[in-house]
């Protein structure tokens, strides 16, 4: 669309159409963490259209999210003003009240919100980070994988590939077998040497006392980040671990936050050194930014969970943003199914300023074989 024909910022631009689809992509091999196992990942894609322009957003969730969008939320979005995304998302969150403003319902809202931001930035012909107000020039990454199902060779290959991309922070899964975890962590540290910092993620697989014992062990192995040592619902437990773990060990959690109240409770409890949030779960980019401002107000670092391509532009708008999770499954899927993916350079992502919005276009033809 020619720039001169684009709607002005002051114009009302109504959403004319919304389409939703779901795709299940098998993993390369069976994967597991401290508490669950999986062999595929489902991406739910939303496409919204206004003024002859299409925007996309997505979440990683059950395909039930697509059904909920199609049969419950779609008609609430069509006819709304894409220039007033805050109003649209607030309305959707109010409307899902009786279904619970968490889980499937909030992931559905998140996918729509993300698509609206992409659409608005494309209408204005701006990279989304510029529209949001850019605070940083690049997004620092940590490679995330090292699944508990991996062989030593799989772990070594994955970590070495990230090192080749200049990634200096690497996270592995633990928590499935506490007796073996120190040995797995020692091997991982041997693989990366002194060229990268090692993070661990138990996905809530330990008890509080186990986690404290492990924190001492992992600190001796030069681990500097301990994510979800216990379930993130246990804020008292997280606070206790944070207070008693070695000072060099950062306690991180927040990826299962669906509401701003959850993040507020987490920081008020003193439960984390690093607050995490996920724009595919917490109400989209709209509420991801709010969680980031909360972290800034409490003077703690902020980190994004998974979906690296989706978080890039929003992360750059947050002064409190520290580091993004470059989750293996999601990075792989995003490179497979989206045009416009930027490549990792020196362990960071930098947006392509020649592309408006999120800078992404979905490869519908390539994705057909995965469509549900």
C-alpha positions as CSV (number, residue, x, y, z in Angstrom):
1,X,0.0,0.0,0.0
2,X,1.3,3.4,-0.9
3,X,2.3,5.4,2.2
4,X,0.3,8.5,1.0
5,X,-2.9,6.4,1.0
6,X,-2.4,4.9,4.4
7,X,-4.9,6.0,7.1
8,X,-3.6,8.9,9.3
9,X,-2.9,8.1,13.0
10,X,-6.0,10.1,14.0
11,X,-8.3,8.0,11.7
12,X,-10.5,5.2,13.0
13,X,-9.3,2.0,11.3
14,X,-11.7,-0.9,11.9
15,X,-10.7,-4.5,11.9
16,X,-12.5,-6.0,8.8
17,X,-11.5,-9.7,9.1
18,X,-9.9,-12.2,11.5
19,X,-8.7,-15.7,10.6
20,X,-7.2,-18.2,13.0
21,X,-5.4,-21.5,12.3
22,X,-3.3,-24.0,14.3
23,X,-0.3,-26.0,13.3
24,X,1.4,-28.9,15.2
25,X,5.1,-29.4,14.5
26,X,6.9,-32.6,15.7
27,X,10.0,-32.1,17.7
28,X,13.3,-33.5,16.2
29,X,13.4,-36.1,19.0
30,X,11.4,-36.7,22.2
31,X,11.9,-33.9,24.8
32,X,11.3,-33.4,28.5
33,X,12.0,-31.1,31.4
34,X,11.7,-31.5,35.1
35,X,8.0,-32.2,35.1
36,X,6.5,-32.9,31.6
37,X,7.4,-34.7,28.4
38,X,6.4,-33.7,24.8
39,X,7.1,-34.7,21.2
40,X,5.4,-31.8,19.3
41,X,4.6,-28.1,19.6
42,X,1.4,-26.3,18.5
43,X,1.4,-22.8,17.1
44,X,-1.9,-20.9,16.9
45,X,-1.8,-18.1,14.4
46,X,-4.1,-15.1,14.2
47,X,-4.3,-12.9,11.1
48,X,-6.2,-9.6,11.3
49,X,-7.0,-7.3,8.4
50,X,-7.8,-3.6,8.1
51,X,-7.3,-0.9,5.5
52,X,-6.2,-3.6,3.0
53,X,-3.3,-4.6,5.3
54,X,-2.8,-7.9,7.2
55,X,-1.1,-8.4,10.6
56,X,-0.2,-11.6,12.3
57,X,0.3,-12.7,15.9
58,X,0.5,-16.1,17.6
59,X,0.8,-18.1,20.7
60,X,2.2,-21.6,21.5
61,X,-0.7,-23.4,23.0
62,X,-3.2,-26.2,22.6
63,X,-5.3,-26.1,19.4
64,X,-8.3,-25.4,21.7
65,X,-7.2,-21.8,21.7
66,X,-7.9,-21.6,17.9
67,X,-11.4,-22.9,18.5
68,X,-12.0,-20.4,21.3
69,X,-10.9,-17.5,19.1
70,X,-13.0,-18.6,16.1
71,X,-16.2,-19.2,18.0
72,X,-16.0,-16.8,21.0
73,X,-13.6,-13.9,20.4
74,X,-13.6,-13.3,16.7
75,X,-16.8,-11.3,16.5
76,X,-15.7,-9.2,19.5
77,X,-12.7,-8.0,17.5
78,X,-14.2,-7.4,14.0
79,X,-15.3,-3.8,13.8
80,X,-13.0,-2.6,16.6
81,X,-10.5,0.2,16.0
82,X,-7.0,-1.2,15.6
83,X,-5.5,2.2,16.5
84,X,-6.8,1.7,20.0
85,X,-5.4,-1.7,20.9
86,X,-5.4,-1.1,24.7
87,X,-9.2,-0.6,24.5
88,X,-9.6,-3.8,22.4
89,X,-7.5,-6.0,24.7
90,X,-9.1,-4.6,27.9
91,X,-12.5,-5.4,26.4
92,X,-11.5,-8.9,25.5
93,X,-10.1,-9.6,29.0
94,X,-13.3,-8.3,30.6
95,X,-15.4,-10.6,28.2
96,X,-13.5,-13.8,29.1
97,X,-14.2,-13.3,32.8
98,X,-16.6,-16.3,33.1
99,X,-14.1,-18.6,31.3
100,X,-11.3,-17.5,33.6
101,X,-8.8,-14.8,32.6
102,X,-5.9,-17.3,32.5
103,X,-4.9,-20.3,30.5
104,X,-6.6,-21.0,27.2
105,X,-8.7,-17.9,27.3
106,X,-5.8,-15.5,28.0
107,X,-3.6,-17.2,25.4
108,X,-6.3,-16.5,22.9
109,X,-6.4,-12.9,23.9
110,X,-2.6,-12.8,23.7
111,X,-2.5,-14.1,20.1
112,X,-5.1,-11.5,19.0
113,X,-3.3,-8.6,20.8
114,X,0.0,-9.6,19.2
115,X,-1.6,-9.6,15.7
116,X,-3.2,-6.2,16.4
117,X,0.2,-4.6,17.2
118,X,1.7,-6.1,14.1
119,X,-1.2,-4.7,12.0
120,X,-1.1,-1.2,13.6
121,X,2.6,-0.9,13.0
122,X,2.2,-2.1,9.4
123,X,-0.6,0.4,8.7
124,X,1.7,3.2,10.0
125,X,4.6,1.6,8.0
126,X,6.8,1.4,11.1
127,X,8.9,-1.3,12.8
128,X,7.0,-2.1,15.9
129,X,9.9,-1.2,18.2
130,X,9.9,2.3,16.7
131,X,6.1,2.6,17.2
132,X,6.4,1.4,20.9
133,X,9.3,3.8,21.6
134,X,12.7,2.1,21.4
135,X,15.0,2.0,24.5
136,X,17.5,-0.6,23.3
137,X,19.3,-1.4,20.0
138,X,19.5,-5.2,20.4
139,X,18.0,-8.2,22.4
140,X,20.5,-10.3,24.3
141,X,19.8,-14.0,24.1
142,X,20.4,-17.1,26.2
143,X,20.2,-20.5,24.4
144,X,17.5,-22.7,26.0
145,X,17.4,-26.4,25.6
146,X,19.5,-29.2,27.1
147,X,16.4,-31.2,27.7
148,X,16.4,-34.0,30.3
149,X,15.7,-36.5,27.5
150,X,18.9,-35.5,25.7
151,X,21.9,-37.7,25.3
152,X,25.3,-36.2,26.1
153,X,25.9,-36.0,22.3
154,X,22.7,-34.1,21.7
155,X,23.4,-31.7,24.5
156,X,27.0,-31.1,23.3
157,X,25.9,-30.5,19.7
158,X,23.2,-28.0,20.7
159,X,25.4,-26.0,23.0
160,X,28.3,-25.9,20.5
161,X,25.8,-24.6,17.8
162,X,24.8,-21.8,20.0
163,X,28.4,-21.0,20.8
164,X,29.0,-20.7,17.1
165,X,26.3,-18.0,17.0
166,X,28.1,-16.1,19.7
167,X,25.6,-16.9,22.4
168,X,27.3,-16.4,25.8
169,X,24.5,-17.7,28.1
170,X,23.1,-21.2,27.9
171,X,20.3,-22.9,29.8
172,X,19.6,-26.6,30.4
173,X,16.7,-28.5,31.9
174,X,17.0,-30.3,35.2
175,X,14.7,-31.5,37.9
176,X,13.6,-34.9,36.5
177,X,16.3,-36.9,38.3
178,X,17.8,-35.0,41.2
179,X,20.5,-37.6,41.8
180,X,21.8,-37.2,38.2
181,X,21.4,-33.5,37.9
182,X,24.8,-32.5,39.4
183,X,26.5,-34.9,36.9
184,X,24.6,-33.5,33.9
185,X,25.3,-29.9,35.0
186,X,29.0,-30.8,35.4
187,X,29.1,-32.2,31.9
188,X,27.4,-29.2,30.5
189,X,29.9,-26.9,32.2
190,X,32.7,-29.0,30.7
191,X,31.2,-28.5,27.2
192,X,30.8,-24.7,27.4
193,X,33.9,-24.1,29.5
194,X,34.5,-20.5,30.4
195,X,33.1,-19.2,27.1
196,X,29.6,-19.0,28.4
197,X,27.5,-18.7,31.6
198,X,25.4,-21.7,32.5
199,X,21.7,-21.4,33.5
200,X,19.5,-24.2,34.9
201,X,15.7,-24.6,34.9
202,X,14.0,-27.1,37.1
203,X,10.4,-26.3,35.9
204,X,9.2,-26.7,39.5
205,X,10.7,-30.2,39.8
206,X,12.3,-29.8,43.3
207,X,11.0,-29.3,46.8
208,X,12.3,-26.2,48.7
209,X,14.9,-28.2,50.6
210,X,16.1,-30.0,47.5
211,X,16.3,-26.7,45.6
212,X,18.5,-25.1,48.4
213,X,20.8,-28.0,48.4
214,X,21.0,-27.9,44.6
215,X,21.6,-24.2,44.6
216,X,24.8,-24.7,46.7
217,X,25.9,-27.5,44.4
218,X,25.2,-25.6,41.2
219,X,26.9,-22.4,42.5
220,X,30.1,-24.5,42.9
221,X,29.6,-25.5,39.3
222,X,29.4,-21.8,38.3
223,X,25.7,-21.8,37.5
224,X,24.4,-18.2,37.8
225,X,20.7,-18.6,37.1
226,X,18.2,-21.0,38.8
227,X,14.8,-20.9,37.1
228,X,11.7,-22.2,38.8
229,X,13.5,-24.3,41.5
230,X,10.1,-25.0,42.8
231,X,6.7,-24.4,41.2
232,X,6.1,-20.7,40.5
233,X,2.8,-20.9,42.4
234,X,4.9,-21.3,45.6
235,X,5.8,-17.7,46.1
236,X,6.8,-18.3,49.8
237,X,9.1,-21.1,48.7
238,X,10.7,-19.0,45.9
239,X,11.2,-16.2,48.4
240,X,12.8,-18.6,50.9
241,X,15.1,-20.0,48.3
242,X,16.1,-16.5,47.0
243,X,16.9,-15.4,50.6
244,X,19.0,-18.4,51.4
245,X,20.7,-19.3,48.0
246,X,24.2,-18.0,47.3
247,X,24.2,-14.3,46.4
248,X,25.7,-15.1,42.9
249,X,22.7,-17.2,42.1
250,X,19.8,-15.4,40.4
251,X,16.3,-16.9,41.0
252,X,14.0,-16.5,38.0
253,X,10.3,-17.2,37.4
254,X,7.2,-15.7,35.9
255,X,6.6,-17.5,32.6
256,X,3.3,-18.8,33.8
257,X,1.9,-15.4,34.7
258,X,-1.4,-14.6,32.9
259,X,-2.4,-11.5,34.8
260,X,-0.7,-8.3,36.0
261,X,-1.8,-9.2,39.5
262,X,0.3,-12.4,39.3
263,X,3.4,-10.4,38.5
264,X,2.7,-7.9,41.2
265,X,2.3,-10.7,43.8
266,X,5.5,-12.3,42.6
267,X,7.6,-9.1,43.0
268,X,5.9,-8.0,46.2
269,X,6.7,-11.4,47.7
270,X,10.4,-10.9,46.9
271,X,10.3,-14.2,45.0
272,X,12.6,-13.5,42.1
273,X,15.8,-11.7,41.1
274,X,14.7,-11.8,37.5
275,X,11.0,-11.4,36.5
276,X,9.9,-13.4,33.4
277,X,6.8,-12.9,31.2
278,X,5.5,-14.4,28.0
279,X,3.6,-12.2,25.5
280,X,1.9,-15.4,24.1
281,X,0.3,-15.9,27.5
282,X,0.0,-12.8,29.6
283,X,-2.3,-10.7,27.4
284,X,0.0,-10.1,24.5
285,X,2.4,-7.3,23.9
286,X,0.1,-4.9,25.7
287,X,0.4,-6.6,29.0
288,X,4.0,-7.8,28.4
289,X,5.0,-4.2,28.3
290,X,3.1,-3.5,31.6
291,X,4.9,-6.4,33.3
292,X,8.2,-4.9,32.0
293,X,7.3,-1.5,33.5
294,X,6.5,-3.3,36.8
295,X,10.0,-4.8,36.8
296,X,11.5,-1.4,36.1
297,X,9.5,0.1,39.0
298,X,10.9,-2.6,41.3
299,X,14.4,-2.2,39.8
300,X,14.7,-5.8,38.9
301,X,15.8,-7.2,35.5
302,X,13.1,-8.4,33.1
303,X,13.3,-11.4,30.7
304,X,11.0,-12.9,28.0
305,X,10.0,-16.5,27.9
306,X,10.2,-18.4,24.6
307,X,8.9,-17.1,21.2
308,X,12.0,-15.0,20.5
309,X,10.8,-13.6,17.2
310,X,7.6,-12.4,18.8
311,X,9.3,-10.7,21.7
312,X,12.0,-8.9,19.9
313,X,10.4,-5.5,19.2
314,X,8.6,-5.3,22.6
315,X,11.8,-6.2,24.4
316,X,13.6,-3.3,22.8
317,X,11.0,-0.9,24.1
318,X,11.7,-1.8,27.8
319,X,14.6,-0.1,29.8
320,X,14.3,-3.0,32.3
321,X,14.8,-5.7,29.7
322,X,17.8,-8.0,30.4
323,X,17.8,-11.2,28.3
324,X,15.5,-13.3,26.1
325,X,15.0,-17.0,26.0
326,X,16.1,-18.4,22.7
327,X,14.1,-21.6,23.1
328,X,15.2,-24.3,20.8
329,X,11.8,-25.6,19.7
330,X,10.3,-22.1,19.1
331,X,13.4,-20.7,17.3
332,X,13.4,-23.8,15.0
333,X,9.7,-23.4,14.2
334,X,9.9,-19.6,13.6
335,X,12.8,-20.1,11.2
336,X,10.8,-22.8,9.4
337,X,7.5,-21.0,9.1
338,X,8.2,-17.3,9.0
339,X,9.8,-15.0,6.4
340,X,11.7,-12.1,7.8
341,X,13.4,-13.9,10.6
342,X,16.6,-12.1,11.7
343,X,19.6,-14.3,12.4
344,X,21.6,-14.4,15.7
345,X,24.7,-12.3,15.6
346,X,27.1,-12.1,18.5
347,X,24.5,-13.6,20.8
348,X,21.9,-11.0,20.0
349,X,18.9,-10.2,17.7
350,X,18.6,-6.9,16.0
351,X,15.4,-6.0,14.1
352,X,15.2,-5.4,10.3
353,X,14.2,-1.8,10.2
354,X,13.2,-2.2,6.5
355,X,10.2,-4.4,7.5
356,X,7.2,-2.9,9.3
357,X,5.4,-4.4,12.3
358,X,7.0,-7.5,13.7
359,X,8.9,-7.9,10.4
360,X,7.4,-11.4,9.9
361,X,5.2,-13.0,7.2
362,X,3.8,-16.4,7.7
363,X,4.6,-19.1,5.1
364,X,1.1,-20.5,4.7
365,X,2.1,-23.0,2.0
366,X,5.1,-24.4,3.9
367,X,2.9,-24.8,7.0
368,X,0.1,-26.7,5.3
369,X,1.5,-30.1,6.2
370,X,1.3,-29.2,9.9
371,X,-2.1,-27.6,9.8
372,X,-4.8,-29.1,12.0
